[in-house]
């Protein structure tokens, strides 16, 4: 048996994955009175590749859930400006502050994911780490009824659930097992080389662009900044893959020589790379299952919007399940798609690297317009749903025995 006490015979929802999307979904469902289990194959508070930069939609969500202040107190610097560097031209944009939102933040994932997990546990969810879900339990009619775990000795255990949510990333096992359809595929693929260095004397986010290359400087916890260089995947494969350090340095030198020299002198730890893949929008739900986070919608990290998408869709999925209705699930799919498609299209327009520096600001404006529509939806949710509704009482199927 797994070395975890007190498995329940039935959960209203089992979530596969407990990072941003999974932990946020668990938090909201538990607040709504549901019996929730979230399972992650990685360790509690483990790191993962990320640009860290949260855009306003993500910060709005965290503020609503009472988690923004703890993250700021935990050392995430408040970002009050963002600067776009189009070649030698600089466009600085102040970040609008509000009573509950002093600015943006870019927390390390070792911090952000823990805060979300802890909040979910405080709300009553059970979260397991270092445990892998091996399979889904599907009945003879094709409806997902739970998950199958394996313990350290290879013995299987089946857990029953009313719904299973895949929050297990781009290569989602849940999406693969349920054969979730890909509704839309993106056209651009960008590789990103990430490193951390002592934060330079620069205020706020900084985004750099030259033809064929881009980069970013994102202040994060512990006096560090995430300094990233990004190029089309095809260029990464031929020029960068065999030597990440030299490749990142050459890219940064083309963008901002002072930042490049700073990174070379003050880098901390090992560089990591994401080779890139095209964006995609998958079917959001089916019989007994839903997808959130990158499992359901992935767009290139170049626009730093992945965590915003994850938190937005976590709430959408939670509200759909708590509604207890097929119409709630349909609303989740429709609302997600209406927001995600413009974000994917605008991200692809930037990630294609087929622009001139003169054209690029207009493409950034298209992305900003897509984000404004998202903010309007989140503002409406805030006004309408100050308290997550309590789930309707439903009959539970008999427990599934361990196998």
N, C-alpha and C positions, 0 to 999 in steps of 0.2 A: 504493500500500500504506500501511497505518497505520505511523506512525513509531515502532514498537515492535519491538525485535529479538526473534528467537527464539520466535515463535509455534509452539506444538507442533501437530502434526496432529490430536491427540485429547486431550481432557481427561476425567477421570472425572466432574467436575462443573464446569459453568459457572454462575456466580451473577450475576444481573442486579441490580446495586445493591450498594454496599459501604459503607453506613453501619452502624448498630448491628447490625441483623439479618444483613445480608450479610457483614460483616467477621467477626462472631462465628462464623457458619456456616463460612466459609472457614478460620478458625483451627482449628476442631475437626476438620474434614475433613482438613486438611493434617496435623494431629497424628496422625490415623488412617492416614496413609500414602497418601492420595489425591492425584492430580494435579488441582489446583484453579486455576481462573481466575475472578476476580471483576472485574466491569466497572461503573464508575459514570460517569454523564454529568457529574457535578459535579467540582470540583477537590478535590485532596487537602486535608483539613482545613477545607473550606469550612463555613460556618455554616448552620444550618437552624432553623426554628421549633421550640421545645421549652420545656417547663416546667423541664427539667433535673433535677427532684427525683426521685432514685432511691429506690424503696421497698426493703424488706429482700430480696425475691426477687432483684432485680437486683444488689444488693450482695453477696449470697451467691454468685451466679454469678461476679462479677468477682473475689471473694476466692479461689474455687476455682481460677480460671484464672491466679492470680498477678498480677492487674492492679489490684487495689484499692490496694495500697501505692504503685505508681507514680502513680496518679491523686491520691492524697493528697499525695505529695511534689511533684506538679505544681501544687499550690495549691488543690485543691478542699477547702473547709472541712469538717471533720468535724461532722456534725449530731448532737447528743445529746438533742434534745427536739423535739417537734412540738406546737403549740398550736392548738386549734380555738376560734374566736371565734364563738359563736352569739349574735348581737346583742351585748349587753353582758356576757354570760357567757363566761368563759374556762375551757377545759379543757386543761390542760397534761399531756402524756404523755411521760415519759422514754423514751429509746430504749435498749433493752437492749444492752449491749456484750458481746462475746465475745472470745476470745483473738485470733481473726483478723479480727474485725469490730468496730472501736472505735465505730462509729456509722454513720449514713447519709451520703451525699454527693450533691452536685448539680453535677457538672462541666459546663462549657460544652461544647457539641457539637464545637466546634473542637478541643477537647482529647480528649474521650472517643472520638470517631470515629477520630482519629489513633492513639490508643493501641491500639485494636482492630485497625486496619489494620496497624500496625507489628508487632503480635504475630502476625497472620496471615502476614505476609511472613517473619518470623523462623521460622515453622513450615514454610515452604516454599511457601506459596500465592503466585500471581502476581496482583497487583492493578493494574488500569489505571484511571486517572481521566481526565476530559475526553474520554471516548469513549462514544458512544451506540450501544446495540443497536437496530437498526432492525426486526428481525423474528426469528421463530423458524424453524428448519429442521425441517420435519415430513415424515416419510416417507409413502408411499402408503397405509400402514395407519393413519395418524393418530397415530403416536408421535413425540414431540419428540426430535430427534436432535442439536440444536445451535442456534447462533444465527447471525445475519447482522449483521455490522458494516459501517459505511461510513467510508471515510477522508475526509480534508479535500477531496479532489478528487471525491468522490461515487462512488468505486469500491467495489464490495461485496466482502466477504470472508466466507466461511462457515467457521465453526469447529465441529467435531464434539464431542459430549459424550455420556456415558452418561446423565447427568441434567442438566436445567436448573432452577435454582431462581430463582423470582421473589422478590427482596427489594427491589422497586422501588416500594414505597409504596402508598398508598391507591388511586391511579389506575393501578395496575400494568399495564404493557403485557403482561407474561407472562400475568396473569390474564385479560386481555381476549382475547389470541390463542388461549388454550386453552379459552376459554369456561367458566372455573371457575364452578361454581354457587354462588350465595349461599344458604347454609343457613339463616341467621337474620339478620333486620334489626332494628336497635334502633329506639327510638321517640323519642329525645330528640336535639336538635341545639343546641349551645351555641357561641357565638362568644367568642373570647378575644383580648384586646388585650395584647400583650407589650411591656414596656420594661425597660431596665436603668438602675439608679441606684446611686450609692454606697450600700453596705449600711448601713442604719440600726442604731442600738444595740439590736438585738433578737437574742435567741439562738434558733437553730434555725429550723425551718419554722414559718410562721404562715399559717393558713387562715381566711378571714373569710366569714361568711354573714349575709345579710339576705334577706327575701323578694324574689325576682326578681333577685338579684345576688350574686355571690361574688367573692373575690379571694385572692391569695396573695403571700407574700413568701418568696423562696427564695434564700438566700445561695449564691453561686457563685464562680468564680475572679476573681482580680485585685481583690479588695475590693468587688466589685459584687454586687447582688442583682437577680434577675429579679422584677419586680413586675407582676402580671397582674391584669386585671379581666375578669370573665366574666359574660355575660348570655345569655338565650335568643336564638337566631338571629333570631327575628322582631323582637325589640326592637332588636337590633343594626342590622337593616336600616332601621328607621324612625328611630332616635335617634342612632346612634353612627357609622354608616358614613362619613358625609360629613366628620366631624371626630373623628378618633381621639383626639387629645389632650384635647379638651374632654369627650368621652364617657368616656374612662378616668378623668379627674379627677373627674367627677361620680359615677361608680360608686365610686371609692375614697373619696370624701367620705362617701358613704352608709354605707360599711363601717368606715372607720378614718380620721377626719379628720387625725390626726397623720401617718399613713403617706402620705396623699394629699398633704399639704403638703410632706413630705420628698421624695416623688417629683417633684413639680412644681419643686422647687428644685434637685434633684440628678440629674435624668435625663441619661443619656448616650446620644447617638445617636438614631436615628429609631425611632418606634414601628412595630410590625408587628402584623397581625391575621390570625387564622384565622377565617373566617366560620362554620365548623362544618358538620358533616354527621352523619347518623345512623350509629350503629355498625353493623358487619356482621361476620359470620363466613362465610368462603368455604370451599369444598371445599379440603382441604389438599394433595391430591396427585392425580395422574392418570398417564397413560402417558408416562413420561419427564420429568415435571415435579413440582415441589413449590412451595409458597408459604410464606414466613415473614415476620415483621414485619407492618406494616400492610397488606401485600399480601394476607395471609391472615386477619388478625383486627385490626379497628380498633374501639376504644371511645373515648368522649370523653376528652380530656385532663384533664377536671376532677378525676379521681382520680389523675392522675400515675402511671399504671401502664404506659404504652406501652413504655418501655424494658425493664421487667421482662418483659412479654409477648414482646418481640423476642428477648431473650437466652434465655428459657426455650424458645421454639419453635425457635430456632437449634440448641440442643442436641438437642431432640427430632428435628428433621429430620436432623441429622448422624448421630445414633445409628441412625435408620431406614435411611439410605443405607449406613452402614458395616455394618449387619447383612446386607446383600445379599439380603434376603428380602421377599416380599410381606407376610408377617406383621409385619415390622418397620414397614413403611409404614402398615399398618392400626393398629398400636399407637400410632404417632405421631398419626394422625388422632383416635383414640378418646381418648387422654390429653389432647391439646390441647383437644378439644371439652369434655371433662368439667371442665377447669379454666377454659376461656374463658367458657362459658355463664353460670356464677354471677357471674363478674367483669363481664360485659356487663350482666346483669340488675341487679346492685347499682349499677353505674355509672349506668345509665339511671334508676334510682330517685332518685339524687342529682341527676342532670343535668336531670330533668324540671321542677324548680323548682315542683312542685305540693305542697310540704311546708310545714309551719309550723316555726318554730324549735324547738318542743317535740318535733316528730316526727323532726327531722333526725338527732340522735345515734343513734337506732335504725337509720336507713338507713346511717350510717357503720359501725355494728357489723356489719351484713350484709356490707358490703364487707370489713371486717376478717376476718370468718369465711371468706369466699371466698379471701382471701389466705393464711389459715392452711392451708387445704387445699393450696394451691400450694406453700407452704413445706414441707409434709410430703413432697410428691413430690420437691422439689429435695433435701431432706435424704436421702431414699432413694437418689436418683441419686448423691449424693456418697459414700454408703457403698458403693454397688454398683459404681460406675464411676469409681474413682479415676484410672484411666488409660483414655483413649479407645481402644477396640479397634482393632487394625489391620484394614484392609479386606480382605475375602476377595479372592483373585485371580480375576479374571473375564476372559474373552476380550473383546478390543476389536474393534469393527467397523473396517473400512477407513476411512482418512482421507477427508474430503470436500474436494475441490479448491476453490481459490478461484474465484469467479465474477466 
